[in-house]
Amino acid sequence: MYQDKAKAPSYDQLRPLKPGRAEVQARGSFPVYPGLAEHLATAKEHPDAPGIIPHVMATCAAYSYAGYGLQADATTVAMIMERMGLEQNRCRAFAQRVDAMFIASAAYLVQSQDRRVAILCYRGTQPEDMISVLTDADVAPERLSVEIGGATHMVHAGFYRNMRATRHAVITALNRAVEGQSILPEDGDDRGNPLERLYITGHSLGGAMAALMAVVLVNEPDYEKIAEKLEAVYTFGQPLLGDRGFALACERTVDVRGRRFLRDRLLRYVYFRDVVPHLPPRPVGEYAPFGREFRYDRALRPLDLAFSRFGQALEDLASVPSDMTERLGRLLAQLQAPPVPPPGTPPGEPPWGTRTTQLAFDVPASAARGQLRDLAAALPRRTATMVNDLVTGLPQQARRLITAAPTRAMNPLRPQEQGWKERMGAERSHSAQNLSGLALVAPVAFFAVRLNLTRTLPFTFSFDDHMPTHYISRLAPPGVLSEFGDVR
């Protein structure tokens, strides 16, 4: 495992040839948020009212992509968090790479100078790294090692494998923080303030690993000391992790402090038409969200809004083949299920057809013939019902979607309000209906935004909206300095 470490530079080092700190800060410069460590240690709600914490976490998640030659870069992350306000922080990076296993994992742990606050940040999918991309595509379900509510669940194999690749090194460092020690062993074993609050964050794949780490901390009894310090999880452009049963189990789980942490303290940010929060798509499996979701909507002109709604209608129409596949799968599953015992079968008897010896020796011939006739009559009726559901349901759905498309596109055409809004229940980001959003719409939108003529067209999904720069800029409170020390 590759490890890197860094101590944040001083503000004088961040501003070479500039006046002293007090004078520069009075004119507007670093730190972006003076007293950030104290704010993180005392915030009473999430997201906090000033919007400081989401902005800080989005910035940390974005700069976790720093590095050269696919290696982690603790120096850059420590520097950026110093600029944001975590003065004299300590940073450790843990990276593991095994190409044949689709592992390209990196985690950063940032500790405040007073040791009361720590931020665990996972790096996302690196665009230039094919192994990192293949991690996202490794959608085969894998069993989670911890039970949730007394039951086991399956999750996205690629995300889970990459989180586990660095987990034990991360846990070791977090345990030092809980004990009041520096996360850098070379600082010695002197004990200061113990860890009071742990934040976890990440963008894209990093967001998925952050959420999975939270699931493990909350449900693993051996990690109770660390789970007690868990304050909030902020993810940006995070894909989905597991099916509906897994999501419901997470939201029902009560942590060691009596909180429904994974329901109330896991905050999932989605920028406009970002495609990744809708992945994996439904043909791969019926994935579902958990936690709280905040989505940013851009203001749209009436014509753009009409285009958007018409595109959504076409997207729904394109989901018909996926629905057909699901219905066909249910049909095959029911046909392969053991037949229902005929009426009059005593309770507790094995399913009809599993005790042929009794039919031959114990059951009167007339009764056996009657049961066989009932079974033979029932099977075609059941099959016919399922086939009819498959054949007639889909054309009806297609007609409904086609008929509704003009209405959805043109009525009403009020301008869309811009800003972040919390989405509840079914409004949250679910799996894309089909592969067209990933394979066709999102790539076209990525290039369309680069042309002035098509820049404002609101495609259903977009890879461009997944870029971490959007999350930083839209989460920055008005008038706040950027991480470069200038006013936005």
VOGU-3710 file (C-alpha; in Angstrom, 3 decimals, decimal comma):
1> myqdkakaps> 0,000/0,000/0,000  1,256/3,468/-0,902  1,108/6,046/1,879  1,825/9,746/1,816  1,754/12,338/4,572  2,014/16,082/4,898  1,843/18,976/7,323  0,009/22,013/6,019  2,166/25,009/5,084  1,910/28,275/6,968
11> ydqlrplkpg> -0,113/31,166/5,585  3,106/33,073/4,932  4,239/30,203/2,706  0,923/30,328/0,871  1,406/34,045/0,150  5,028/34,581/-0,910  6,066/38,227/-1,350  2,826/39,394/0,234  2,324/41,513/3,386  1,681/39,972/6,787
21> raevqargsf> -1,362/37,877/7,542  -3,492/40,500/9,284  -3,127/43,042/6,489  -3,736/40,532/3,699  -6,746/39,006/5,447  -8,251/42,438/5,939  -8,071/42,940/2,173  -9,498/39,479/1,530  -7,379/36,344/1,332  -6,681/33,136/3,228
31> pvypglaehl> -8,125/31,601/5,248  -11,464/31,344/3,484  -13,181/30,509/6,777  -11,310/31,754/9,856  -12,028/29,485/12,812  -13,139/26,603/10,588  -12,036/23,907/13,051  -14,216/25,407/15,791  -17,179/25,647/13,427  -16,829/21,986/12,427
41> atakehpdap> -16,533/20,990/16,090  -19,655/22,865/17,215  -22,100/22,859/14,260  -25,548/21,890/15,531  -27,261/20,996/12,260  -26,455/19,554/8,863  -26,239/21,153/6,460  -25,301/24,178/8,551  -27,258/27,364/7,950  -24,337/29,433/6,562
51> giiphvmatc> -23,518/26,659/4,085  -19,879/26,523/5,153  -19,607/22,772/5,706  -20,985/21,629/2,314  -18,628/24,058/0,575  -15,608/22,852/2,560  -16,442/19,186/1,979  -17,015/19,695/-1,755  -13,650/21,449/-2,023  -11,871/18,685/-0,138
61> aaysyagygl> -13,533/16,012/-2,310  -12,558/17,835/-5,505  -8,881/18,186/-4,570  -8,630/14,546/-3,533  -8,085/13,939/-7,272  -4,660/15,601/-6,917  -1,621/13,523/-7,733  0,767/12,510/-10,440  1,149/9,087/-12,011  -2,074/7,944/-10,308
71> qadattvami> -0,510/8,368/-6,846  -2,201/10,151/-3,951  -0,946/13,621/-3,035  -1,300/14,489/0,648  0,638/17,755/0,238  -1,972/19,270/-2,079  -4,916/18,238/0,089  -3,228/19,587/3,241  -2,520/22,879/1,458  -6,098/23,287/0,199
81> mermgleqnr> -7,574/22,552/3,617  -5,149/25,085/5,130  -6,463/27,647/2,675  -10,041/26,789/3,609  -9,302/27,358/7,310  -7,894/24,197/8,915  -4,665/25,823/10,013  -1,593/23,629/10,519  -3,571/20,480/9,749  -2,070/17,024/9,371
91> crafaqrvda> -2,903/14,884/6,342  -2,311/11,217/5,545  -3,081/9,479/2,273  -3,646/5,745/1,822  -3,659/4,335/-1,703  -3,996/0,776/-2,941  -3,829/-0,349/-6,546  -4,370/-3,848/-7,949  -5,262/-3,586/-11,633  -6,424/-7,188/-12,067
101> mfiasaaylv> -8,900/-6,697/-9,202  -10,133/-3,310/-10,512  -8,799/-1,649/-7,353  -7,692/1,978/-7,624  -8,491/3,247/-4,161  -7,283/6,342/-2,329  -8,367/7,858/0,975  -7,213/11,044/2,718  -7,486/11,698/6,432  -7,176/15,340/7,522
111> qsqdrrvail> -6,800/16,198/11,222  -7,215/19,701/12,643  -4,376/21,239/14,628  -6,262/20,867/17,931  -7,113/17,233/16,968  -10,831/17,696/17,721  -11,946/17,322/14,099  -11,037/14,909/11,325  -12,211/14,670/7,716  -12,003/11,362/5,873
121> cyrgtqpedm> -12,128/11,980/2,126  -12,212/9,342/-0,618  -10,950/10,004/-4,132  -13,364/9,471/-6,999  -13,019/7,967/-10,460  -9,950/9,319/-12,227  -10,925/10,149/-15,826  -7,568/9,093/-17,296  -7,421/5,791/-15,406  -9,136/2,846/-17,106
131> isvltdadva> -8,921/0,683/-13,970  -10,735/3,366/-12,001  -13,435/3,444/-14,695  -13,724/-0,357/-14,666  -14,288/-0,167/-10,917  -17,530/1,699/-11,605  -18,544/-0,931/-14,159  -17,920/-3,820/-11,750  -21,601/-3,928/-10,806  -21,870/-7,588/-9,789
141> perlsveigg> -23,385/-7,618/-6,279  -21,184/-8,626/-3,359  -22,262/-9,487/0,171  -21,609/-6,803/2,784  -19,437/-8,169/5,596  -21,538/-6,564/8,349  -25,163/-7,241/9,142  -27,720/-4,446/9,065  -30,613/-5,026/11,408  -29,676/-8,692/11,752
151> athmvhagfy> -29,667/-9,371/8,002  -27,015/-9,427/5,300  -27,255/-7,390/2,121  -25,628/-7,173/-1,297  -23,901/-4,026/-2,571  -22,016/-2,835/-5,666  -18,868/-5,008/-5,761  -16,495/-2,436/-7,282  -17,327/0,292/-4,762  -17,161/-2,073/-1,811
161> rnmratrhav> -13,869/-3,672/-2,859  -12,201/-0,278/-3,242  -13,439/0,918/0,148  -12,126/-2,247/1,830  -8,743/-1,901/0,118  -7,720/0,928/2,466  -10,160/0,376/5,343  -7,802/-1,164/7,903  -5,125/1,494/7,403  -7,804/4,193/7,723
171> italnraveg> -9,237/2,589/10,881  -5,767/2,438/12,450  -5,208/6,144/11,819  -8,707/7,028/13,055  -8,075/5,085/16,243  -5,000/7,256/16,880  -7,209/10,332/16,472  -9,808/8,920/18,887  -7,029/8,401/21,438  -5,945/12,030/21,085
181> qsilpedgdd> -2,794/11,257/19,107  -1,589/12,812/15,877  -2,451/10,811/12,777  1,205/11,197/11,765  3,263/8,633/13,720  6,391/10,774/13,470  4,680/13,385/15,669  5,018/10,895/18,530  2,480/9,336/20,859  1,757/12,367/23,001
191> rgnplerlyi> -1,918/12,729/23,741  -3,861/15,920/23,186  -7,548/16,535/22,565  -9,315/13,315/21,549  -11,311/13,286/18,334  -14,736/14,853/18,849  -16,199/14,862/15,330  -15,512/12,834/12,212  -16,770/13,923/8,794  -16,653/11,670/5,740
201> tghslggama> -16,866/12,968/2,186  -16,158/12,147/-1,441  -17,147/12,871/-5,031  -18,394/10,257/-7,529  -16,769/6,885/-6,709  -15,337/8,630/-3,642  -18,862/9,446/-2,502  -19,857/5,792/-2,860  -16,881/4,694/-0,746  -17,653/7,402/1,833
211> almavvlvne> -21,248/6,184/2,177  -20,169/2,540/2,421  -17,589/3,393/5,076  -20,351/5,081/7,069  -22,536/1,980/6,708  -19,721/-0,201/8,038  -18,874/2,143/10,943  -22,496/2,364/12,045  -23,101/-1,398/11,905  -19,771/-2,900/13,011
221> pdyekiaekl> -19,658/-3,298/16,839  -15,847/-3,370/16,846  -15,785/0,176/15,423  -18,076/1,621/18,069  -15,469/4,050/19,459  -15,068/5,618/16,028  -18,786/5,496/15,180  -19,521/7,565/18,302  -17,542/10,430/16,750  -19,247/10,241/13,349
231> eavytfgqpl> -20,889/13,603/12,730  -22,029/13,678/9,090  -21,371/12,293/5,627  -21,392/14,666/2,633  -21,277/13,126/-0,839  -21,304/14,822/-4,245  -22,418/13,116/-7,456  -22,540/9,805/-5,588  -23,800/6,717/-7,472  -26,224/4,243/-5,931
241> lgdrgfalac> -24,930/1,400/-3,768  -27,534/-1,333/-3,376  -31,119/-2,431/-3,845  -34,269/-1,196/-2,142  -33,940/-3,660/0,729  -30,430/-2,421/1,485  -31,545/1,229/1,316  -34,489/0,640/3,671  -32,292/-1,264/6,124  -29,803/1,619/6,170
251> ertvdvrgrr> -32,499/4,204/6,869  -33,969/2,107/9,703  -30,632/1,492/11,409  -30,078/3,203/14,762  -26,448/4,000/15,582  -24,635/3,778/18,911  -25,900/7,258/19,858  -29,538/6,400/19,120  -29,648/8,317/15,808  -30,926/7,177/12,434
261> flrdrllryv> -27,606/8,353/11,120  -27,752/6,883/7,611  -31,177/8,459/7,097  -30,618/11,899/8,637  -26,863/12,582/8,560  -25,891/11,213/5,155  -26,313/14,155/2,780  -26,201/13,456/-0,937  -25,725/16,440/-3,269  -26,738/16,217/-6,941
271> yfrdvvphlp> -25,962/19,004/-9,393  -28,690/19,550/-12,005  -28,518/16,790/-14,670  -25,522/14,898/-13,269  -25,898/11,366/-14,658  -23,786/9,505/-12,078  -26,313/9,683/-9,172  -28,679/7,722/-11,452  -26,210/4,866/-11,935  -26,098/1,910/-12,121
281> prpvgeyapf> -29,017/1,951/-14,603  -32,099/-0,180/-14,067  -31,172/-2,941/-16,570  -28,205/-3,716/-14,293  -30,371/-3,926/-11,173  -32,969/-1,968/-9,241  -30,715/0,231/-7,108  -32,241/2,689/-4,632  -31,049/5,788/-2,683  -30,907/6,370/1,057
291> grefrydral> -30,134/9,429/3,168  -31,103/13,023/2,416  -30,741/14,412/-1,087  -30,187/18,016/-2,148  -30,422/18,801/-5,849  -29,428/21,962/-7,667  -31,783/23,097/-10,434  -30,743/25,735/-12,937  -33,191/28,408/-14,034  -34,645/27,425/-17,412
301> rpldlafsrf> -36,356/29,533/-20,018  -39,808/28,310/-21,093  -38,434/26,912/-24,378  -35,628/25,087/-22,565  -38,119/23,755/-20,047  -40,302/22,419/-22,866  -37,263/20,733/-24,412  -36,400/19,239/-21,014  -39,854/17,810/-20,408  -40,146/16,417/-23,896
311> gqaledlasv> -36,741/14,773/-23,465  -37,902/13,245/-20,192  -40,955/11,826/-21,934  -38,750/10,260/-24,593  -36,555/8,847/-21,835  -39,630/7,250/-20,268  -40,594/5,826/-23,642  -37,119/4,383/-24,075  -37,628/2,553/-20,784  -40,234/0,274/-22,386
321> psdmterlgr> -37,623/-2,339/-23,450  -36,315/-2,383/-19,880  -39,835/-2,931/-18,583  -40,248/-5,763/-21,088  -37,067/-7,390/-19,832  -38,243/-7,119/-16,229  -41,657/-8,555/-17,045  -40,087/-11,377/-19,023  -37,788/-12,111/-16,085  -40,760/-12,308/-13,720
331> llaqlqappv> -42,555/-14,584/-16,171  -39,607/-16,982/-16,351  -39,180/-16,964/-12,583  -42,823/-17,847/-12,034  -42,730/-20,584/-14,638  -39,702/-22,108/-12,913  -41,323/-21,914/-9,463  -42,770/-25,158/-8,071  -46,485/-25,558/-8,846  -49,059/-24,709/-6,204
341> pppgtppgep> -50,435/-27,860/-4,508  -53,980/-28,756/-5,608  -56,905/-27,865/-3,333  -57,310/-30,260/-0,427  -53,597/-30,992/0,016  -52,910/-31,356/3,781  -50,853/-28,540/5,339  -47,151/-29,285/5,557  -47,184/-31,654/2,603  -44,304/-31,216/0,119
351> pwgtrttqla> -45,096/-29,308/-3,085  -47,108/-31,258/-5,622  -44,902/-33,366/-7,822  -42,145/-34,037/-5,256  -43,676/-37,249/-3,895  -44,372/-39,370/-6,926  -44,035/-42,577/-4,879  -47,037/-41,598/-2,769  -49,032/-40,957/-5,891  -48,232/-44,449/-7,080
361> fdvpasaarg> -48,827/-46,327/-3,834  -50,841/-44,281/-1,341  -53,236/-42,187/-3,424  -56,256/-43,842/-5,015  -56,044/-43,843/-8,778  -59,266/-41,822/-9,225  -58,066/-39,110/-6,838  -54,683/-38,978/-8,526  -56,293/-38,540/-11,932  -58,443/-35,689/-10,585
371> qlrdlaaalp> -55,443/-33,910/-9,076  -53,508/-34,233/-12,312  -56,427/-32,769/-14,271  -56,612/-29,796/-11,853  -52,895/-29,204/-12,146  -52,908/-29,478/-15,936  -55,758/-26,961/-16,124  -54,111/-24,527/-13,715  -50,743/-24,339/-15,438  -52,012/-23,038/-18,802
381> rrtatmvndl> -54,254/-20,503/-17,066  -51,368/-19,192/-14,982  -49,036/-19,087/-17,975  -51,644/-17,381/-20,133  -52,220/-14,706/-17,462  -48,501/-13,909/-17,198  -47,991/-13,854/-20,966  -51,014/-11,570/-21,369  -49,531/-9,213/-18,755  -46,290/-9,172/-20,720
391> vtglpqqarr> -47,851/-8,597/-24,141  -50,672/-6,165/-23,369  -49,154/-4,098/-20,566  -46,281/-2,684/-22,545  -48,190/-1,299/-25,547  -50,582/0,386/-23,119  -47,638/1,987/-21,313  -46,087/3,097/-24,597  -49,367/4,683/-25,755  -49,736/6,479/-22,412
401> litaaptram> -46,217/7,891/-22,609  -46,613/9,050/-26,209  -49,953/10,702/-25,447  -48,599/12,472/-22,362  -45,394/13,738/-23,999  -46,826/16,935/-25,613  -48,727/17,831/-22,442  -45,669/17,356/-20,244  -43,579/19,438/-22,617  -45,891/22,412/-23,079
411> nplrpqeqgw> -48,021/22,804/-19,942  -47,165/24,783/-17,944  -44,119/26,677/-19,175  -43,283/28,664/-16,058  -39,599/29,477/-15,483  -37,866/26,971/-13,238  -36,597/28,262/-9,897  -32,828/28,063/-9,429  -30,986/26,788/-6,362  -30,524/23,844/-3,998
421> kermgaersh> -33,641/22,065/-2,772  -34,065/18,974/-0,653  -35,752/16,115/-2,507  -37,849/13,659/-0,553  -39,042/10,108/-1,164  -39,671/9,276/-4,816  -38,207/12,641/-5,906  -34,725/11,435/-5,023  -32,385/10,190/-7,736  -33,159/6,609/-8,689
431> saqnlsglal> -31,619/4,330/-11,307  -31,813/5,567/-14,892  -34,571/3,744/-16,741  -32,280/2,417/-19,452  -28,767/2,551/-20,863  -29,508/5,358/-23,336  -28,907/8,063/-20,716  -25,426/6,721/-20,009  -24,411/5,661/-23,513  -25,991/8,411/-25,641
441> vapvaffavr> -27,594/11,385/-23,878  -24,875/12,159/-21,296  -21,956/12,107/-23,795  -23,878/14,291/-26,286  -24,676/16,757/-23,495  -20,998/16,847/-22,483  -19,998/18,113/-25,928  -23,119/20,243/-26,466  -22,258/22,441/-23,483  -19,032/23,446/-25,234
451> lnltrtlpft> -20,884/25,047/-28,128  -22,559/28,407/-27,682  -25,575/27,399/-29,762  -26,414/24,307/-27,676  -24,941/25,314/-24,311  -28,269/25,995/-22,599  -30,111/22,915/-23,830  -31,137/20,952/-20,722  -30,446/17,334/-21,643  -31,914/14,702/-19,359
461> fsfddhmpth> -28,439/13,593/-18,224  -25,009/15,143/-18,541  -21,440/14,098/-17,774  -20,432/17,756/-17,678  -22,736/18,348/-14,705  -20,773/15,679/-12,844  -17,588/17,763/-12,771  -16,535/18,667/-9,187  -16,094/22,328/-10,149  -19,890/22,685/-10,402
471> yisrlappgv> -20,368/21,446/-6,858  -17,748/23,817/-5,446  -19,044/26,894/-7,260  -22,743/26,253/-6,529  -22,182/25,422/-2,859  -19,993/28,462/-2,120  -21,972/30,999/-0,054  -22,365/34,397/-1,779  -19,300/36,628/-1,546  -17,093/33,936/-0,036
481> lsefgdvr> -13,481/33,627/-1,160  -12,455/30,802/-3,428  -9,804/28,290/-2,441  -7,385/30,498/-4,417  -7,923/33,402/-2,047  -9,933/35,688/-4,342  -13,590/36,658/-4,349  -15,813/34,637/-6,683
//
